[in-house]
Amino acid sequence: MNELDIRKSSSGLNILACDFDGTLFSGPTEDYPIPGKPIYRIHEYVKNKKEKGWIIILYTCRENNDL
């Protein structure tokens, strides 16, 4: 699943929700829980939005040390 969900909240805040596997990193891989390779263009996009004051939500099924 490759997903970025971009919304403006009712209070006017910019929010970006981003999936981990398949969006920030390729995968999931056969070596799960080891993440796949980073997808740098998405990392830069998310980082840029964060620097501009956006709220970033990471959504994933990973938990604990797998994240």
BELZI-V223097 format. One record per pair of residues at least 12 apart in sequence whose ideal C-beta (glycine too) atoms are under 6 Angstrom apart, sorted by sequence separation. I is the first residue (numbers start at 1). J is the second residue. D is the distance in whole Angstrom. If there is no record, write none. Layout:
# BELZI-V223097
i=I j=J d=D
i=I j=J d=D
This chain:
# BELZI-V223097
i=5 j=17 d=4
i=25 j=38 d=6
i=4 j=18 d=5
i=3 j=19 d=4
i=1 j=19 d=6
i=24 j=42 d=6
i=23 j=42 d=6
i=2 j=22 d=5
i=3 j=23 d=6
i=1 j=22 d=5
i=2 j=23 d=5
i=18 j=46 d=6
i=16 j=49 d=5
i=33 j=66 d=4
i=16 j=54 d=5
i=14 j=54 d=4
i=15 j=55 d=5
i=16 j=56 d=5
i=17 j=57 d=4
i=18 j=58 d=6
i=20 j=60 d=4
i=13 j=55 d=6
i=17 j=59 d=6
i=20 j=62 d=6
